[in-house]
């Protein structure tokens, strides 16, 4: 294998899009988990309930 073939194989971007999609999916799942944990807390639940009550009351 000549030098050019090795360099071209090293610089090949094939499969990069799949890796990027996988990383974004994992990050989105982690962010969703964080949001669920925040919303489940009593402080946030009470704050949201207060906002809803003041909007309708």
C-alpha positions in Angstrom: 0.0 0.0 0.0 1.5 3.3 -1.0 1.6 6.4 1.1 -1.3 8.1 -0.8 -3.7 5.2 -0.2 -2.9 5.1 3.5 -3.5 8.9 3.8 -6.7 8.7 1.8 -8.0 5.8 4.0 -7.1 7.8 7.1 -8.9 10.9 5.9 -12.0 9.0 4.8 -15.2 10.6 6.3 -17.4 7.7 5.6 -19.5 6.8 8.7 -19.1 10.3 10.2 -22.7 11.2 9.7 -23.8 8.0 11.6 -21.5 8.9 14.5 -22.8 12.4 14.6 -26.4 11.2 14.6 -25.7 8.8 17.4 -24.0 11.4 19.6 -26.9 13.9 19.1 -29.4 11.2 20.0 -27.5 10.3 23.2 -27.3 14.0 24.1 -31.0 14.5 23.4 -31.9 11.5 25.6 -29.7 12.8 28.4 -31.3 16.3 28.2 -34.7 14.7 28.3 -33.8 12.8 31.4 -32.5 15.9 33.0 -35.8 17.7 32.2 -37.8 14.9 33.6 -35.8 14.9 36.8 -36.3 18.7 37.2 -40.0 18.6 36.5 -40.5 15.8 39.0 -39.0 17.9 41.8 -41.6 19.4 44.3 -40.3 22.9 44.0 -40.7 23.0 40.2 -44.0 21.3 40.3 -45.3 23.8 42.9 -44.0 26.7 40.8 -45.7 25.4 37.7 -48.9 24.9 39.5 -48.7 28.4 40.9 -48.3 29.8 37.4 -51.2 27.8 36.1 -53.4 28.9 39.0 -52.5 32.5 38.5 -53.2 32.3 34.8 -56.7 30.8 35.3 -57.5 32.4 38.6 
